[in-house]
């Protein structure tokens, strides 16, 4: 009966003990690891340029040719080591292949960084006998270490996310586990091999067993630098919003003008579309809409020099726009069922009939309650969907990035000036902007206070941070001209 896997991959990084793990894996008759089979510079091990009849040039042209040849070898279950900078085409494939066993090897990033620096300084990447040991004290570089940490953690997050999404599991090993005989035999059982070994491999020796204080010349500076790292990510802004797609069908483009608008609901969408139509010399309804990813790529190919843009709005103002347009207002485009649920379940003091007698005090109370609801909604604590009308602009832009990033992020408070810059980028004269939003029953300027600002900041921490927003400022209106005499 065939085992659970056709092959395995050891997902690791340099200086994590992967050479030592390979030596232990190869001690089992039923397993064989073929080194760094997809290292861009060699095949398997340093200086080797061919494996199973596949040359380095052939592998670069088609890496799956080598993978197929490796898997086709009879006898022992084959595998290879894979680091973050190896062929990404193979990484995507093996992470999705359920017939590939994932072995994930990790090490304290500081230890691996120091070991990597020492190996680079001495030129010694393996040690088989302590008589040949070369060592050297290195200088800790805080910026270099942060880059190293970002790479290591980024790779591990990519692996974990892929396994979670596909419902797979991997066999996790830490550097210290490599000396544990029971763990190594457990790895063999995970890979479908029943045999055991009775000793850890003695082919390779630990190269730098001294404490970090003896390996680093600026140990005190290193301690200070590490103290400043937010190791537990305490400053992060939690994000429980659902992941979003790019929403390509909602994009709007000029029929002639090479501009693509990627709207964010709650902002000045109508005003921007009117501006784009005027620039295009067409009616607003003549703009290109309803794209698929295929037709949008065609539009782009036909318009060299095109520009894509989106517009972000102060979170408090955007929430107020959405509250007025979607919750207070009735009729097409409003959220009648959500309005009823907000009133009944979440006790928002929304008017039950028309807006007659609905003044600033009532509006402020209802809007404040809506902001408090948004905080729970965006944190996944309500039964109501996170609608794009009030989802964070950060998450909506992350969704856009799955297909294409906007060339320009325009600020709603500087809409006229920044759209003029955008028009100039495609060689067009600026057009005037007509703000076509319907009047709100009560303006934000009328009810604004610090309690509303604080509630918006609680709900939209990510947007305030991502886009650098401070307290909301009422729009500056041009001075009135005196009437002609």
C-alpha positions, -999 to 999 in steps of 0.1 A, spaced: 0 0 0 14 34 -9 24 57 19 7 90 27 33 110 7 51 109 -26 79 132 -14 88 157 13 102 192 16 121 207 45 111 243 47 139 261 65 164 290 63 202 292 63 218 285 96 187 268 111 203 233 113 190 221 79 223 204 70 222 185 102 185 176 98 193 163 63 221 141 77 197 126 102 169 121 77 194 102 54 202 79 83 168 62 77 169 36 49 134 47 38 142 84 34 166 104 12 170 142 11 187 156 -20 199 189 -5 189 223 -19 174 210 -52 160 244 -62 188 268 -50 192 293 -78 230 289 -78 233 251 -78 214 218 -77 214 200 -44 248 211 -30 274 238 -38 292 233 -71 267 207 -84 249 217 -116 230 184 -126 207 160 -109 189 130 -123 199 141 -158 184 176 -154 209 204 -158 208 238 -141 198 255 -173 170 230 -179 158 234 -143 156 271 -146 135 268 -178 112 242 -162 117 234 -125 89 208 -125 111 187 -148 135 182 -119 107 178 -94 92 150 -115 126 133 -119 132 135 -81 98 121 -72 101 93 -98 132 78 -81 123 44 -67 130 31 -32 133 56 -4 109 85 0 127 115 -17 128 151 -5 147 183 -6 155 214 15 138 247 5 147 283 17 127 315 12 150 326 -17 147 294 -37 125 290 -68 91 304 -59 74 284 -86 82 253 -66 71 267 -33 35 274 -46 33 239 -60 45 220 -29 24 240 -5 -7 231 -24 3 194 -31 -12 171 -4 11 143 -16 41 164 -4 49 162 33 59 196 49 86 196 74 91 230 89 124 237 107 128 269 127 155 285 149 157 316 172 162 343 145 189 360 166 209 328 168 205 322 130 215 358 122 247 356 143 256 322 129 250 335 94 273 365 100 301 342 115 299 318 86 301 346 61 331 361 79 350 328 82 338 311 50 330 279 70 295 267 64 299 231 78 320 216 105 328 179 107 356 180 133 363 207 159 400 206 149 390 225 118 368 251 135 371 287 124 354 314 144 352 352 145 334 378 166 309 398 145 293 432 149 255 432 154 238 455 129 202 465 141 189 474 107 203 443 91 188 421 118 154 437 114 156 428 77 166 393 86 137 390 110 112 403 85 123 377 59 122 348 84 88 357 98 73 366 64 83 331 51 69 314 81 36 333 79 33 324 42 37 287 50 13 288 79 -14 307 60 -11 283 30 -15 252 53 -44 267 71 -62 276 39 -57 242 24 -65 223 56 -31 206 58 -6 202 86 32 201 88 57 186 111 73 214 131 109 211 144 129 237 163 167 238 162 170 222 197 148 193 186 175 181 162 193 164 191 162 146 203 162 111 190 125 105 198 115 136 178 136 124 148 120 90 149 86 107 152 95 126 120 101 93 102 67 80 113 51 112 101 67 106 67 54 70 66 86 52 76 83 26 104 120 20 110 138 39 137 174 49 144 192 45 177 216 75 175 217 110 163 240 116 133 276 125 142 285 137 107 282 174 115 292 193 146 278 225 161 301 253 148 297 281 174 286 267 208 298 298 227 272 322 243 262 353 223 282 376 245 314 358 231 303 360 195 293 397 192 316 426 196 289 451 205 269 429 228 256 458 250 244 477 219 227 445 206 208 442 239 196 478 237 186 473 200 167 442 208 149 459 238 134 483 213 119 456 191 83 449 197 88 412 199 51 404 208 38 430 183 21 449 212 16 480 190 -3 462 163 -38 472 154 -59 440 155 -77 432 123 -107 409 123 -123 421 90 -130 395 63 -105 395 35 -118 412 4 -113 406 -33 -103 434 -58 -140 442 -67 -130 448 -103 -167 451 -116 -170 482 -95 -141 500 -112 -150 529 -136 -128 540 -165 -129 566 -192 -140 555 -226 -113 577 -242 -93 591 -213 -67 566 -199 -78 570 -163 -92 542 -141 -111 550 -109 -111 524 -82 -140 537 -59 -142 534 -22 -178 537 -11 -186 564 14 -163 589 -3 -170 614 -31 -177 587 -57 -203 606 -77 -183 638 -78 -152 619 -91 -173 601 -117 -188 634 -129 -152 648 -131 -140 618 -151 -170 620 -175 -163 657 -181 -127 649 -187 -137 621 -211 -161 644 -230 -190 620 -224 -220 617 -202 -215 600 -168 -234 569 -180 -210 565 -210 -180 557 -187 -167 521 -189 -181 499 -162 -187 462 -154 -152 451 -160 -139 415 -155 -102 410 -149 -99 400 -185 -116 430 -200 -98 454 -176 -65 440 -188 -76 446 -223 -85 482 -215 -51 487 -200 -32 472 -229 -51 494 -253 -41 526 -233 -4 528 -227 4 554 -200 -29 548 -182 -32 558 -146 -54 541 -118 -64 560 -87 -86 558 -57 -99 583 -32 -96 580 6 -117 601 30 -113 610 67 -128 580 86 -152 602 106 -165 620 75 -168 587 56 -187 571 84 -211 601 86 -217 599 48 -225 562 51 -248 567 81 -267 594 63 -269 578 28 -274 541 38 -290 541 73 -310 573 77 -321 576 41 -348 553 27 -353 542 -8 -329 528 -34 -294 523 -22 -303 524 15 -301 494 39 -336 490 51 -331 456 68 -299 466 85 -316 498 97 -343 477 113 -318 454 129 -298 483 142 -328 498 158 -343 466 172 -312 445 182 -285 471 187 -308 498 201 -297 526 179 -320 556 184 -330 559 148 -362 577 137 -391 553 131 -409 575 106 -397 604 85 -371 630 96 -396 655 107 -385 669 141 -352 651 137 -327 677 149 -289 680 157 -292 664 192 -310 634 179 -287 631 149 -256 632 171 -269 605 194 -278 582 166 -245 588 148 -225 582 179 -244 549 185 -236 539 149 -199 545 154 -200 524 185 -217 497 165 -191 499 138 -163 492 163 -179 459 172 -189 451 136 -154 456 123 -140 434 151 -163 406 141 -186 409 171 -219 413 154 -242 393 132 -244 420 105 -221 418 75 -191 441 72 -204 460 42 -180 478 18 -198 510 25 -182 511 60 -153 485 58 -119 500 65 -104 517 35 -72 498 44 -89 464 38 -106 476 6 -72 488 -8 -56 454 2 -83 438 -18 -75 460 -48 -39 451 -45 -48 414 -54 -53 426 -89 -36 460 -93 -24 488 -70 -36 523 -77 -10 547 -91 -23 575 -69 -42 577 -37 -61 609 -37 -73 626 -5 -109 637 -5 -100 669 14 -77 679 -15 -97 664 -42 -97 694 -67 -59 699 -65 -49 662 -66 -73 654 -95 -57 683 -114 -23 667 -109 -37 633 -121 -51 649 -153 -18 665 -160 -1 631 -157 -20 619 -187 -15 652 -206 -50 667 -201 -61 701 -188 -78 700 -154 -115 702 -152 -137 717 -125 -151 694 -98 -189 694 -91 -198 679 -57 -230 661 -64 -237 645 -30 -272 650 -16 -275 672 14 -274 655 48 -303 661 72 -277 675 96 -241 684 87 -211 669 104 -199 704 112 -230 710 132 -226 680 155 -189 675 156 -172 671 190 -143 651 205 -166 622 216 -175 615 179 -138 618 169 -128 593 196 -155 569 187 -144 570 150 -108 565 160 -118 535 181 -136 520 151 -111 529 125 -77 527 142 -61 511 111 -73 539 87 -62 567 111 -28 550 113 -25 539 77 -34 572 61 -21 596 88 -54 612 97 -57 635 127 -88 652 140 -114 660 113 -115 695 100 -146 711 85 -141 719 48 -128 753 40 -153 772 20 -142 801 -3 -151 835 10 -184 849 -2 -181 876 -28 -201 908 -22 -232 911 -44 -227 935 -73 -241 970 -68 
